[in-house]
Amino acid sequence: MMLEYIHGHQAGFWIALGFILLALEMLVFGFTTIVMFFAGLGAVTTGLLMQFGVLPHTWIAGIACFGISTGLYSVLLWKPFQRIQANSTPQ
């Protein structure tokens, strides 16, 4: 029953997963592991692309987009986050 609902509403699943990962990163880990932040952004991006009809509502397309967008966010945002973390350490 629950798997059928998730399968029928994949865009909502990816968006919810993304917000859960972002909340965990902020509230539990306090931005110490940036990996979950990138994964959360990737999941939200995947859900929004599905919601707007850019991606088909298939698991293969969702997982592929999730992996690719997570990787892109990691490459694009790694240096800025390293600079932010280096500036916020107490001296």
N, C-alpha and C positions, 0 to 999 in steps of 0.2 A: 504494500500500500504506500509506504513512505518513499520507496525507490521509484515507484511509478510517478508519484508527484514530482520528485526531483527530476526525473527524466523528462517530464512534460514541461517543466519550468527551469530549464538550464540557465537562462540568463539570470534569473533571480538567485539560483544556487551560487553562481560565480560571484555575483555582487555581494551576497551575504558572506560567503567565504572570505572575500577580500576585506570586508569590514571587520570580520572576526579577527583575521590576521593582523590588520592594522591596530585594532584595539589591544590585542595581546602584546604587540610590540611596544605600544606606548604605555599601557597601564602596568603590565607585568614585568617587562624587561627594561623599560625606560630607555629605549634606543641604544642599548648596549650591543645587541645583535641586529644589525641592519638588514639581515637577510629576510626576515619575516616582513619587514616594511616593503621591500622590493616585491616579494611574493604577493602581498596584499594589493599593491598597485597593479600588478599583473593580473590578478584575479578580477579586480574591479574593471580594468580595461577590457578583459575578455567578456565580462557580463554586459558591459555597455555596448561593445561591438555586436554582440548577439542581439541585444535589445533593439538596436537600430537597424538590424537586418544586414549588417556588413558580413557577419559570419553565419554559416548555417548552424542550426541547433543540433549538432552532433557532438558526441564525446571526443572524437578524434580531432575535430576542429577546435574544440574548447581546450583540450589539453595541449595541443600544438601552439595555439595562440597564448595560452598561459605561460608555457615555457619560453617562447620567443620574447614575449613582452617583459617577463621577469628578467631575462637576460639583458634586454635592451635597457631597462631601467637601471639594472646593476652597473652596466658599462657607463651610462650617461651620468648617474648620480653618485658613483663611488667616490670620486675625488672631492666633490663639494661636501659630502658627509664626513670624509676624513678631515678636511679643513675645519669643519664645524666642531668635530670631536676634539681636534688638537687645540683649538682655541678655548674650549670649555673645560679643559683639565686644570685643576688647581696647581699653582706654582709654589 
